[in-house]
Amino acid sequence: MEQLIIAIVKGLVDDKENVGVEKDSPLEDGTVVYHIKVASGDMGRVIGKQGRIAKAIRTVVRAAAVKSGEKIAVEID
């Protein structure tokens, strides 16, 4: 799942070297939280106007997680 998130985000940003994803341990309900880290100058590119790109990233990742039966949340730091 981390590779999918990195591939999506690297396609959006200018500074591809500063893209990182951290995975938290599962919460009580089994949800795994992934934290996307990018350079401060690329933050707007990842969030998008009114958060549309961030919503799209979350939708794609959740759709991929359905195949594996995981509950996933994505946060942008």
All heavy atoms as a GROMACS GRO file, in nm:
protein
  573
    1MET      N    1   0.082  -0.119   0.000
    1MET     CA    2   0.000   0.000   0.000
    1MET      C    3   0.087   0.126   0.000
    1MET      O    4   0.053   0.224  -0.064
    1MET     CB    5  -0.092  -0.003   0.122
    1MET     CG    6  -0.210   0.087   0.110
    1MET     SD    7  -0.320   0.060  -0.028
    1MET     CE    8  -0.378  -0.103   0.001
    2GLU      N    9   0.198   0.118   0.073
    2GLU     CA   10   0.289   0.234   0.077
    2GLU      C   11   0.341   0.268  -0.061
    2GLU      O   12   0.352   0.386  -0.097
    2GLU     CB   13   0.406   0.206   0.171
    2GLU     CG   14   0.366   0.202   0.317
    2GLU     CD   15   0.484   0.172   0.408
    2GLU    OE1   16   0.594   0.224   0.381
    2GLU    OE2   17   0.464   0.098   0.504
    3GLN      N   18   0.372   0.166  -0.140
    3GLN     CA   19   0.424   0.190  -0.275
    3GLN      C   20   0.320   0.258  -0.363
    3GLN      O   21   0.355   0.344  -0.446
    3GLN     CB   22   0.470   0.059  -0.338
    3GLN     CG   23   0.585  -0.006  -0.265
    3GLN     CD   24   0.707   0.085  -0.261
    3GLN    OE1   25   0.737   0.154  -0.357
    3GLN    NE2   26   0.775   0.088  -0.149
    4LEU      N   27   0.194   0.223  -0.347
    4LEU     CA   28   0.087   0.288  -0.423
    4LEU      C   29   0.078   0.435  -0.387
    4LEU      O   30   0.070   0.521  -0.476
    4LEU     CB   31  -0.046   0.219  -0.396
    4LEU     CG   32  -0.170   0.287  -0.455
    4LEU    CD1   33  -0.164   0.286  -0.607
    4LEU    CD2   34  -0.296   0.219  -0.405
    5ILE      N   35   0.081   0.466  -0.259
    5ILE     CA   36   0.072   0.605  -0.214
    5ILE      C   37   0.192   0.685  -0.265
    5ILE      O   38   0.176   0.797  -0.315
    5ILE     CB   39   0.062   0.611  -0.060
    5ILE    CG1   40  -0.068   0.545  -0.014
    5ILE    CG2   41   0.068   0.755  -0.012
    5ILE    CD1   42  -0.077   0.524   0.136
    6ILE      N   43   0.310   0.629  -0.254
    6ILE     CA   44   0.430   0.699  -0.300
    6ILE      C   45   0.423   0.724  -0.450
    6ILE      O   46   0.457   0.833  -0.497
    6ILE     CB   47   0.557   0.619  -0.262
    6ILE    CG1   48   0.579   0.626  -0.111
    6ILE    CG2   49   0.679   0.671  -0.337
    6ILE    CD1   50   0.689   0.535  -0.060
    7ALA      N   51   0.378   0.627  -0.526
    7ALA     CA   52   0.368   0.644  -0.672
    7ALA      C   53   0.271   0.755  -0.708
    7ALA      O   54   0.299   0.836  -0.797
    7ALA     CB   55   0.325   0.513  -0.736
    8ILE      N   56   0.158   0.762  -0.640
    8ILE     CA   57   0.060   0.868  -0.668
    8ILE      C   58   0.117   1.004  -0.633
    8ILE      O   59   0.109   1.098  -0.712
    8ILE     CB   60  -0.071   0.842  -0.589
    8ILE    CG1   61  -0.140   0.716  -0.641
    8ILE    CG2   62  -0.163   0.963  -0.597
    8ILE    CD1   63  -0.254   0.670  -0.554
    9VAL      N   64   0.176   1.015  -0.514
    9VAL     CA   65   0.223   1.146  -0.467
    9VAL      C   66   0.343   1.194  -0.548
    9VAL      O   67   0.352   1.313  -0.580
    9VAL     CB   68   0.255   1.140  -0.316
    9VAL    CG1   69   0.317   1.269  -0.268
    9VAL    CG2   70   0.128   1.110  -0.237
   10LYS      N   71   0.434   1.105  -0.584
   10LYS     CA   72   0.550   1.147  -0.662
   10LYS      C   73   0.510   1.202  -0.798
   10LYS      O   74   0.579   1.284  -0.855
   10LYS     CB   75   0.649   1.032  -0.679
   10LYS     CG   76   0.738   1.013  -0.560
   10LYS     CD   77   0.848   0.914  -0.588
   10LYS     CE   78   0.942   0.905  -0.470
   10LYS     NZ   79   1.054   0.814  -0.496
   11GLY      N   80   0.397   1.158  -0.852
   11GLY     CA   81   0.347   1.210  -0.977
   11GLY      C   82   0.292   1.351  -0.965
   11GLY      O   83   0.275   1.420  -1.065
   12LEU      N   84   0.267   1.396  -0.844
   12LEU     CA   85   0.208   1.527  -0.822
   12LEU      C   86   0.308   1.636  -0.784
   12LEU      O   87   0.285   1.752  -0.813
   12LEU     CB   88   0.103   1.519  -0.710
   12LEU     CG   89  -0.017   1.429  -0.735
   12LEU    CD1   90  -0.098   1.414  -0.605
   12LEU    CD2   91  -0.104   1.488  -0.843
   13VAL      N   92   0.418   1.598  -0.720
   13VAL     CA   93   0.508   1.697  -0.660
   13VAL      C   94   0.629   1.727  -0.748
   13VAL      O   95   0.662   1.651  -0.838
   13VAL     CB   96   0.556   1.650  -0.520
   13VAL    CG1   97   0.439   1.634  -0.426
   13VAL    CG2   98   0.634   1.522  -0.529
   14ASP      N   99   0.695   1.841  -0.718
   14ASP     CA  100   0.819   1.877  -0.786
   14ASP      C  101   0.940   1.814  -0.718
   14ASP      O  102   1.030   1.766  -0.783
   14ASP     CB  103   0.837   2.029  -0.788
   14ASP     CG  104   0.741   2.096  -0.885
   14ASP    OD1  105   0.703   2.032  -0.985
   14ASP    OD2  106   0.705   2.211  -0.860
   15ASP      N  107   0.940   1.814  -0.584
   15ASP     CA  108   1.053   1.763  -0.506
   15ASP      C  109   1.026   1.617  -0.469
   15ASP      O  110   0.978   1.587  -0.360
   15ASP     CB  111   1.072   1.850  -0.381
   15ASP     CG  112   1.198   1.816  -0.307
   15ASP    OD1  113   1.276   1.731  -0.355
   15ASP    OD2  114   1.220   1.875  -0.199
   16LYS      N  115   1.057   1.527  -0.560
   16LYS     CA  116   1.026   1.385  -0.541
   16LYS      C  117   1.112   1.319  -0.433
   16LYS      O  118   1.074   1.217  -0.378
   16LYS     CB  119   1.042   1.312  -0.674
   16LYS     CG  120   0.943   1.361  -0.778
   16LYS     CD  121   0.966   1.296  -0.910
   16LYS     CE  122   0.884   1.350  -1.023
   16LYS     NZ  123   0.764   1.419  -1.002
   17GLU      N  124   1.226   1.379  -0.401
   17GLU     CA  125   1.316   1.322  -0.301
   17GLU      C  126   1.259   1.332  -0.159
   17GLU      O  127   1.293   1.253  -0.072
   17GLU     CB  128   1.452   1.391  -0.306
   17GLU     CG  129   1.523   1.375  -0.439
   17GLU     CD  130   1.556   1.231  -0.470
   17GLU    OE1  131   1.595   1.158  -0.378
   17GLU    OE2  132   1.539   1.191  -0.587
   18ASN      N  133   1.174   1.430  -0.135
   18ASN     CA  134   1.120   1.453  -0.001
   18ASN      C  135   0.983   1.390   0.020
   18ASN      O  136   0.911   1.427   0.112
   18ASN     CB  137   1.113   1.603   0.029
   18ASN     CG  138   1.249   1.660   0.059
   18ASN    OD1  139   1.335   1.591   0.112
   18ASN    ND2  140   1.270   1.785   0.023
   19VAL      N  141   0.945   1.294  -0.062
   19VAL     CA  142   0.819   1.224  -0.044
   19VAL      C  143   0.842   1.106   0.048
   19VAL      O  144   0.934   1.026   0.028
   19VAL     CB  145   0.762   1.176  -0.180
   19VAL    CG1  146   0.640   1.089  -0.159
   19VAL    CG2  147   0.730   1.295  -0.268
   20GLY      N  148   0.759   1.096   0.150
   20GLY     CA  149   0.771   0.985   0.242
   20GLY      C  150   0.635   0.942   0.294
   20GLY      O  151   0.540   1.020   0.295
   21VAL      N  152   0.625   0.816   0.332
   21VAL     CA  153   0.501   0.763   0.388
   21VAL      C  154   0.536   0.686   0.514
   21VAL      O  155   0.625   0.602   0.513
   21VAL     CB  156   0.429   0.670   0.287
   21VAL    CG1  157   0.307   0.607   0.350
   21VAL    CG2  158   0.392   0.746   0.162
   22GLU      N  159   0.465   0.718   0.621
   22GLU     CA  160   0.483   0.645   0.747
   22GLU      C  161   0.354   0.570   0.779
   22GLU      O  162   0.245   0.622   0.759
   22GLU     CB  163   0.515   0.742   0.861
   22GLU     CG  164   0.651   0.805   0.850
   22GLU     CD  165   0.682   0.896   0.968
   22GLU    OE1  166   0.604   0.896   1.066
   22GLU    OE2  167   0.782   0.966   0.961
   23LYS      N  168   0.370   0.450   0.831
   23LYS     CA  169   0.256   0.365   0.864
   23LYS      C  170   0.247   0.351   1.016
   23LYS      O  171   0.344   0.313   1.080
   23LYS     CB  172   0.274   0.228   0.799
   23LYS     CG  173   0.167   0.129   0.828
   23LYS     CD  174   0.199  -0.002   0.758
   23LYS     CE  175   0.101  -0.109   0.795
   23LYS     NZ  176   0.134  -0.237   0.731
   24ASP      N  177   0.130   0.384   1.070
   24ASP     CA  178   0.108   0.366   1.214
   24ASP      C  179   0.062   0.224   1.241
   24ASP      O  180   0.014   0.154   1.152
   24ASP     CB  181   0.000   0.462   1.264
   24ASP     CG  182   0.050   0.606   1.274
   24ASP    OD1  183   0.172   0.628   1.261
   24ASP    OD2  184  -0.034   0.694   1.295
   25SER      N  185   0.074   0.182   1.365
   25SER     CA  186   0.022   0.052   1.402
   25SER      C  187  -0.132   0.060   1.401
   25SER      O  188  -0.189   0.167   1.417
   25SER     CB  189   0.073   0.011   1.540
   25SER     OG  190   0.037   0.109   1.635
   26PRO      N  191  -0.198  -0.052   1.380
   26PRO     CA  192  -0.345  -0.050   1.370
   26PRO      C  193  -0.412   0.004   1.495
   26PRO      O  194  -0.367  -0.019   1.608
   26PRO     CB  195  -0.381  -0.198   1.351
   26PRO     CG  196  -0.258  -0.261   1.297
   26PRO     CD  197  -0.144  -0.185   1.356
   27LEU      N  198  -0.519   0.078   1.475
   27LEU     CA  199  -0.598   0.132   1.585
   27LEU      C  200  -0.686   0.022   1.643
   27LEU      O  201  -0.683  -0.092   1.596
   27LEU     CB  202  -0.684   0.248   1.535
   27LEU     CG  203  -0.608   0.366   1.472
   27LEU    CD1  204  -0.707   0.467   1.417
   27LEU    CD2  205  -0.518   0.432   1.575
   28GLU      N  206  -0.766   0.055   1.743
   28GLU     CA  207  -0.851  -0.044   1.809
   28GLU      C  208  -0.948  -0.111   1.713
   28GLU      O  209  -0.977  -0.229   1.726
   28GLU     CB  210  -0.929   0.023   1.922
   28GLU     CG  211  -0.842   0.071   2.035
   28GLU     CD  212  -0.922   0.150   2.138
   28GLU    OE1  213  -1.045   0.160   2.125
   28GLU    OE2  214  -0.859   0.202   2.230
   29ASP      N  215  -0.998  -0.035   1.615
   29ASP     CA  216  -1.095  -0.091   1.521
   29ASP      C  217  -1.028  -0.157   1.400
   29ASP      O  218  -1.095  -0.201   1.308
   29ASP     CB  219  -1.194   0.016   1.474
   29ASP     CG  220  -1.127   0.128   1.396
   29ASP    OD1  221  -1.004   0.137   1.398
   29ASP    OD2  222  -1.201   0.207   1.335
   30GLY      N  223  -0.896  -0.163   1.399
   30GLY     CA  224  -0.822  -0.228   1.292
   30GLY      C  225  -0.780  -0.136   1.179
   30GLY      O  226  -0.722  -0.181   1.081
   31THR      N  227  -0.809  -0.008   1.192
   31THR     CA  228  -0.773   0.088   1.087
   31THR      C  229  -0.625   0.120   1.093
   31THR      O  230  -0.571   0.148   1.199
   31THR     CB  231  -0.854   0.218   1.104
   31THR    OG1  232  -0.993   0.187   1.100
   31THR    CG2  233  -0.821   0.317   0.994
   32VAL      N  234  -0.559   0.116   0.978
   32VAL     CA  235  -0.418   0.152   0.967
   32VAL      C  236  -0.411   0.292   0.908
   32VAL      O  237  -0.473   0.320   0.806
   32VAL     CB  238  -0.342   0.052   0.877
   32VAL    CG1  239  -0.197   0.094   0.861
   32VAL    CG2  240  -0.352  -0.088   0.933
   33VAL      N  241  -0.335   0.381   0.973
   33VAL     CA  242  -0.324   0.519   0.927
   33VAL      C  243  -0.188   0.537   0.859
   33VAL      O  244  -0.084   0.504   0.915
   33VAL     CB  245  -0.338   0.619   1.045
   33VAL    CG1  246  -0.324   0.761   0.996
   33VAL    CG2  247  -0.470   0.599   1.115
   34TYR      N  248  -0.192   0.590   0.736
   34TYR     CA  249  -0.072   0.623   0.662
   34TYR      C  250  -0.058   0.775   0.661
   34TYR      O  251  -0.154   0.846   0.634
   34TYR     CB  252  -0.081   0.573   0.518
   34TYR     CG  253  -0.070   0.423   0.505
   34TYR    CD1  254  -0.182   0.342   0.508
   34TYR    CD2  255   0.054   0.362   0.488
   34TYR    CE1  256  -0.173   0.205   0.497
   34TYR    CE2  257   0.065   0.225   0.477
   34TYR     CZ  258  -0.048   0.147   0.481
   34TYR     OH  259  -0.038   0.011   0.469
   35HIS      N  260   0.063   0.824   0.692
   35HIS     CA  261   0.092   0.966   0.693
   35HIS      C  262   0.181   1.000   0.574
   35HIS      O  263   0.291   0.946   0.562
   35HIS     CB  264   0.162   1.007   0.823
   35HIS     CG  265   0.079   0.985   0.944
   35HIS    ND1  266  -0.011   1.078   0.988
   35HIS    CD2  267   0.071   0.881   1.031
   35HIS    CE1  268  -0.070   1.032   1.098
   35HIS    NE2  269  -0.022   0.912   1.124
   36ILE      N  270   0.133   1.090   0.488
   36ILE     CA  271   0.210   1.135   0.372
   36ILE      C  272   0.289   1.258   0.413
   36ILE      O  273   0.233   1.353   0.467
   36ILE     CB  274   0.118   1.170   0.254
   36ILE    CG1  275   0.038   1.048   0.211
   36ILE    CG2  276   0.199   1.225   0.137
   36ILE    CD1  277  -0.068   1.079   0.107
   37LYS      N  278   0.419   1.256   0.385
   37LYS     CA  279   0.505   1.370   0.416
   37LYS      C  280   0.568   1.419   0.286
   37LYS      O  281   0.626   1.340   0.212
   37LYS     CB  282   0.612   1.331   0.515
   37LYS     CG  283   0.554   1.280   0.645
   37LYS     CD  284   0.653   1.286   0.756
   37LYS     CE  285   0.594   1.224   0.879
   37LYS     NZ  286   0.544   1.318   0.973
   38VAL      N  287   0.552   1.549   0.259
   38VAL     CA  288   0.610   1.611   0.141
   38VAL      C  289   0.675   1.743   0.182
   38VAL      O  290   0.654   1.791   0.293
   38VAL     CB  291   0.504   1.637   0.031
   38VAL    CG1  292   0.447   1.507  -0.022
   38VAL    CG2  293   0.394   1.727   0.080
   39ALA      N  294   0.753   1.801   0.091
   39ALA     CA  295   0.814   1.931   0.116
   39ALA      C  296   0.703   2.036   0.131
   39ALA      O  297   0.596   2.023   0.072
   39ALA     CB  298   0.908   1.968   0.002
   40SER      N  299   0.730   2.139   0.208
   40SER     CA  300   0.628   2.240   0.235
   40SER      C  301   0.582   2.310   0.108
   40SER      O  302   0.465   2.348   0.096
   40SER     CB  303   0.679   2.342   0.337
   40SER     OG  304   0.794   2.407   0.287
   41GLY      N  305   0.669   2.325   0.009
   41GLY     CA  306   0.632   2.388  -0.116
   41GLY      C  307   0.539   2.303  -0.202
   41GLY      O  308   0.469   2.355  -0.289
   42ASP      N  309   0.536   2.174  -0.178
   42ASP     CA  310   0.451   2.083  -0.254
   42ASP      C  311   0.321   2.048  -0.183
   42ASP      O  312   0.239   1.974  -0.237
   42ASP     CB  313   0.526   1.953  -0.285
   42ASP     CG  314   0.636   1.972  -0.386
   42ASP    OD1  315   0.619   2.056  -0.476
   42ASP    OD2  316   0.739   1.903  -0.376
   43MET      N  317   0.302   2.102  -0.064
   43MET     CA  318   0.183   2.068   0.014
   43MET      C  319   0.054   2.104  -0.062
   43MET      O  320  -0.041   2.027  -0.065
   43MET     CB  321   0.186   2.141   0.148
   43MET     CG  322   0.079   2.095   0.243
   43MET     SD  323   0.095   1.925   0.295
   43MET     CE  324   0.235   1.937   0.403
   44GLY      N  325   0.053   2.219  -0.126
   44GLY     CA  326  -0.066   2.261  -0.200
   44GLY      C  327  -0.097   2.171  -0.318
   44GLY      O  328  -0.213   2.150  -0.352
   45ARG      N  329   0.006   2.117  -0.380
   45ARG     CA  330  -0.015   2.027  -0.493
   45ARG      C  331  -0.080   1.896  -0.448
   45ARG      O  332  -0.157   1.837  -0.521
   45ARG     CB  333   0.117   1.995  -0.561
   45ARG     CG  334   0.177   2.112  -0.634
   45ARG     CD  335   0.312   2.069  -0.692
   45ARG     NE  336   0.374   2.176  -0.765
   45ARG     CZ  337   0.362   2.191  -0.897
   45ARG    NH1  338   0.291   2.106  -0.967
   45ARG    NH2  339   0.422   2.292  -0.957
   46VAL      N  340  -0.046   1.851  -0.330
   46VAL     CA  341  -0.100   1.725  -0.280
   46VAL      C  342  -0.242   1.744  -0.227
   46VAL      O  343  -0.328   1.658  -0.244
   46VAL     CB  344  -0.009   1.665  -0.172
   46VAL    CG1  345  -0.069   1.540  -0.112
   46VAL    CG2  346   0.128   1.633  -0.230
   47ILE      N  347  -0.269   1.858  -0.167
   47ILE     CA  348  -0.402   1.884  -0.112
   47ILE      C  349  -0.499   1.924  -0.223
   47ILE      O  350  -0.611   1.876  -0.229
   47ILE     CB  351  -0.395   1.991  -0.002
   47ILE    CG1  352  -0.314   1.938   0.115
   47ILE    CG2  353  -0.535   2.031   0.042
   47ILE    CD1  354  -0.285   2.040   0.221
   48GLY      N  355  -0.457   2.012  -0.312
   48GLY     CA  356  -0.542   2.054  -0.422
   48GLY      C  357  -0.642   2.160  -0.379
   48GLY      O  358  -0.656   2.191  -0.262
   49LYS      N  359  -0.712   2.214  -0.477
   49LYS     CA  360  -0.814   2.315  -0.448
   49LYS      C  361  -0.929   2.250  -0.372
   49LYS      O  362  -0.984   2.150  -0.416
   49LYS     CB  363  -0.867   2.377  -0.578
   49LYS     CG  364  -0.767   2.466  -0.645
   49LYS     CD  365  -0.828   2.532  -0.766
   49LYS     CE  366  -0.724   2.621  -0.833
   49LYS     NZ  367  -0.779   2.684  -0.953
   50GLN      N  368  -0.960   2.309  -0.259
   50GLN     CA  369  -1.066   2.261  -0.170
   50GLN      C  370  -1.048   2.115  -0.129
   50GLN      O  371  -1.144   2.045  -0.097
   50GLN     CB  372  -1.203   2.282  -0.234
   50GLN     CG  373  -1.235   2.427  -0.259
   50GLN     CD  374  -1.370   2.447  -0.323
   50GLN    OE1  375  -1.436   2.351  -0.360
   50GLN    NE2  376  -1.410   2.572  -0.336
   51GLY      N  377  -0.924   2.067  -0.132
   51GLY     CA  378  -0.894   1.931  -0.087
   51GLY      C  379  -0.934   1.822  -0.184
   51GLY      O  380  -0.941   1.704  -0.147
   52ARG      N  381  -0.957   1.857  -0.309
   52ARG     CA  382  -1.005   1.758  -0.406
   52ARG      C  383  -0.902   1.650  -0.435
   52ARG      O  384  -0.937   1.531  -0.448
   52ARG     CB  385  -1.046   1.827  -0.535
   52ARG     CG  386  -1.173   1.905  -0.519
   52ARG     CD  387  -1.220   1.960  -0.651
   52ARG     NE  388  -1.340   2.037  -0.628
   52ARG     CZ  389  -1.369   2.150  -0.690
   52ARG    NH1  390  -1.284   2.199  -0.778
   52ARG    NH2  391  -1.480   2.214  -0.665
   53ILE      N  392  -0.776   1.687  -0.449
   53ILE     CA  393  -0.673   1.586  -0.478
   53ILE      C  394  -0.653   1.495  -0.357
   53ILE      O  395  -0.639   1.374  -0.372
   53ILE     CB  396  -0.542   1.654  -0.521
   53ILE    CG1  397  -0.563   1.726  -0.654
   53ILE    CG2  398  -0.430   1.552  -0.534
   53ILE    CD1  399  -0.445   1.805  -0.703
   54ALA      N  400  -0.654   1.553  -0.237
   54ALA     CA  401  -0.641   1.472  -0.116
   54ALA      C  402  -0.756   1.371  -0.106
   54ALA      O  403  -0.734   1.254  -0.072
   54ALA     CB  404  -0.638   1.561   0.007
   55LYS      N  405  -0.877   1.414  -0.138
   55LYS     CA  406  -0.992   1.322  -0.136
   55LYS      C  407  -0.975   1.212  -0.239
   55LYS      O  408  -1.007   1.096  -0.212
   55LYS     CB  409  -1.121   1.399  -0.164
   55LYS     CG  410  -1.168   1.485  -0.051
   55LYS     CD  411  -1.296   1.559  -0.090
   55LYS     CE  412  -1.332   1.663   0.013
   55LYS     NZ  413  -1.451   1.740  -0.028
   56ALA      N  414  -0.923   1.247  -0.356
   56ALA     CA  415  -0.903   1.148  -0.461
   56ALA      C  416  -0.798   1.044  -0.420
   56ALA      O  417  -0.815   0.924  -0.445
   56ALA     CB  418  -0.861   1.216  -0.591
   57ILE      N  419  -0.691   1.091  -0.357
   57ILE     CA  420  -0.587   0.999  -0.308
   57ILE      C  421  -0.648   0.902  -0.207
   57ILE      O  422  -0.626   0.781  -0.213
   57ILE     CB  423  -0.469   1.075  -0.246
   57ILE    CG1  424  -0.394   1.153  -0.355
   57ILE    CG2  425  -0.375   0.980  -0.173
   57ILE    CD1  426  -0.290   1.249  -0.300
   58ARG      N  427  -0.726   0.955  -0.114
   58ARG     CA  428  -0.790   0.870  -0.012
   58ARG      C  429  -0.884   0.769  -0.077
   58ARG      O  430  -0.889   0.652  -0.036
   58ARG     CB  431  -0.865   0.957   0.088
   58ARG     CG  432  -0.774   1.037   0.176
   58ARG     CD  433  -0.851   1.118   0.279
   58ARG     NE  434  -0.759   1.192   0.362
   58ARG     CZ  435  -0.751   1.325   0.363
   58ARG    NH1  436  -0.832   1.398   0.289
   58ARG    NH2  437  -0.663   1.385   0.442
   59THR      N  438  -0.958   0.811  -0.178
   59THR     CA  439  -1.052   0.721  -0.245
   59THR      C  440  -0.980   0.607  -0.315
   59THR      O  441  -1.020   0.491  -0.303
   59THR     CB  442  -1.137   0.800  -0.347
   59THR    OG1  443  -1.208   0.904  -0.279
   59THR    CG2  444  -1.236   0.710  -0.418
   60VAL      N  445  -0.872   0.638  -0.386
   60VAL     CA  446  -0.797   0.535  -0.458
   60VAL      C  447  -0.735   0.436  -0.359
   60VAL      O  448  -0.739   0.314  -0.380
   60VAL     CB  449  -0.689   0.599  -0.547
   60VAL    CG1  450  -0.592   0.495  -0.600
   60VAL    CG2  451  -0.752   0.676  -0.660
   61VAL      N  452  -0.679   0.486  -0.251
   61VAL     CA  453  -0.614   0.398  -0.152
   61VAL      C  454  -0.718   0.310  -0.083
   61VAL      O  455  -0.695   0.192  -0.062
   61VAL     CB  456  -0.532   0.482  -0.051
   61VAL    CG1  457  -0.483   0.396   0.062
   61VAL    CG2  458  -0.417   0.549  -0.122
   62ARG      N  459  -0.833   0.367  -0.049
   62ARG     CA  460  -0.938   0.286   0.014
   62ARG      C  461  -0.989   0.178  -0.081
   62ARG      O  462  -1.019   0.066  -0.039
   62ARG     CB  463  -1.053   0.374   0.061
   62ARG     CG  464  -1.022   0.450   0.185
   62ARG     CD  465  -1.146   0.519   0.240
   62ARG     NE  466  -1.106   0.613   0.342
   62ARG     CZ  467  -1.147   0.739   0.348
   62ARG    NH1  468  -1.232   0.786   0.259
   62ARG    NH2  469  -1.107   0.819   0.444
   63ALA      N  470  -1.001   0.213  -0.210
   63ALA     CA  471  -1.046   0.114  -0.309
   63ALA      C  472  -0.945   0.000  -0.320
   63ALA      O  473  -0.984  -0.116  -0.332
   63ALA     CB  474  -1.067   0.182  -0.443
   64ALA      N  475  -0.818   0.033  -0.316
   64ALA     CA  476  -0.715  -0.072  -0.321
   64ALA      C  477  -0.716  -0.156  -0.194
   64ALA      O  478  -0.687  -0.276  -0.198
   64ALA     CB  479  -0.578  -0.008  -0.342
   65ALA      N  480  -0.751  -0.094  -0.083
   65ALA     CA  481  -0.753  -0.166   0.044
   65ALA      C  482  -0.869  -0.263   0.053
   65ALA      O  483  -0.861  -0.363   0.125
   65ALA     CB  484  -0.760  -0.067   0.159
   66VAL      N  485  -0.975  -0.238  -0.019
   66VAL     CA  486  -1.090  -0.327  -0.016
   66VAL      C  487  -1.051  -0.466  -0.065
   66VAL      O  488  -1.096  -0.567  -0.012
   66VAL     CB  489  -1.206  -0.269  -0.101
   66VAL    CG1  490  -1.316  -0.372  -0.123
   66VAL    CG2  491  -1.262  -0.146  -0.034
   67LYS      N  492  -0.965  -0.470  -0.166
   67LYS     CA  493  -0.918  -0.600  -0.218
   67LYS      C  494  -0.847  -0.681  -0.111
   67LYS      O  495  -0.861  -0.802  -0.105
   67LYS     CB  496  -0.823  -0.578  -0.336
   67LYS     CG  497  -0.891  -0.554  -0.466
   67LYS     CD  498  -0.788  -0.544  -0.575
   67LYS     CE  499  -0.814  -0.650  -0.678
   67LYS     NZ  500  -0.726  -0.638  -0.793
   68SER      N  501  -0.770  -0.613  -0.027
   68SER     CA  502  -0.694  -0.685   0.074
   68SER      C  503  -0.770  -0.697   0.206
   68SER      O  504  -0.723  -0.762   0.298
   68SER     CB  505  -0.560  -0.614   0.098
   68SER     OG  506  -0.582  -0.485   0.149
   69GLY      N  507  -0.886  -0.633   0.216
   69GLY     CA  508  -0.967  -0.644   0.337
   69GLY      C  509  -0.920  -0.556   0.452
   69GLY      O  510  -0.957  -0.580   0.566
   70GLU      N  511  -0.839  -0.457   0.423
   70GLU     CA  512  -0.788  -0.367   0.527
   70GLU      C  513  -0.876  -0.243   0.540
   70GLU      O  514  -0.943  -0.204   0.445
   70GLU     CB  515  -0.647  -0.320   0.493
   70GLU     CG  516  -0.541  -0.426   0.496
   70GLU     CD  517  -0.407  -0.366   0.459
   70GLU    OE1  518  -0.388  -0.333   0.342
   70GLU    OE2  519  -0.323  -0.354   0.550
   71LYS      N  520  -0.871  -0.182   0.657
   71LYS     CA  521  -0.929  -0.049   0.677
   71LYS      C  522  -0.814   0.047   0.679
   71LYS      O  523  -0.719   0.031   0.756
   71LYS     CB  524  -1.002  -0.041   0.810
   71LYS     CG  525  -1.131  -0.120   0.816
   71LYS     CD  526  -1.196  -0.096   0.950
   71LYS     CE  527  -1.322  -0.174   0.965
   71LYS     NZ  528  -1.384  -0.152   1.097
   72ILE      N  529  -0.820   0.148   0.593
   72ILE     CA  530  -0.706   0.240   0.581
   72ILE      C  531  -0.755   0.384   0.586
   72ILE      O  532  -0.859   0.419   0.532
   72ILE     CB  533  -0.633   0.215   0.447
   72ILE    CG1  534  -0.564   0.080   0.454
   72ILE    CG2  535  -0.533   0.324   0.418
   72ILE    CD1  536  -0.489   0.043   0.331
   73ALA      N  537  -0.674   0.468   0.653
   73ALA     CA  538  -0.695   0.611   0.654
   73ALA      C  539  -0.566   0.676   0.607
   73ALA      O  540  -0.456   0.626   0.635
   73ALA     CB  541  -0.732   0.659   0.794
   74VAL      N  542  -0.578   0.787   0.534
   74VAL     CA  543  -0.461   0.857   0.483
   74VAL      C  544  -0.465   1.000   0.534
   74VAL      O  545  -0.568   1.068   0.522
   74VAL     CB  546  -0.459   0.858   0.328
   74VAL    CG1  547  -0.342   0.937   0.277
   74VAL    CG2  548  -0.456   0.716   0.275
   75GLU      N  549  -0.355   1.045   0.592
   75GLU     CA  550  -0.343   1.182   0.640
   75GLU      C  551  -0.222   1.247   0.575
   75GLU      O  552  -0.121   1.181   0.550
   75GLU     CB  553  -0.329   1.186   0.791
   75GLU     CG  554  -0.454   1.135   0.862
   75GLU     CD  555  -0.452   1.164   1.009
   75GLU    OE1  556  -0.360   1.234   1.056
   75GLU    OE2  557  -0.542   1.115   1.077
   76ILE      N  558  -0.234   1.376   0.548
   76ILE     CA  559  -0.125   1.450   0.486
   76ILE      C  560  -0.064   1.541   0.591
   76ILE      O  561  -0.132   1.627   0.646
   76ILE     CB  562  -0.177   1.531   0.365
   76ILE    CG1  563  -0.240   1.435   0.264
   76ILE    CG2  564  -0.064   1.610   0.302
   76ILE    CD1  565  -0.321   1.502   0.157
   77ASP      N  566   0.066   1.522   0.618
   77ASP     CA  567   0.135   1.600   0.721
   77ASP      C  568   0.224   1.703   0.655
   77ASP      O  569   0.292   1.677   0.561
   77ASP     CB  570   0.218   1.509   0.810
   77ASP     CG  571   0.130   1.411   0.885
   77ASP    OD1  572   0.012   1.440   0.905
   77ASP    OD2  573   0.182   1.305   0.923
   0.00000   0.00000   0.00000
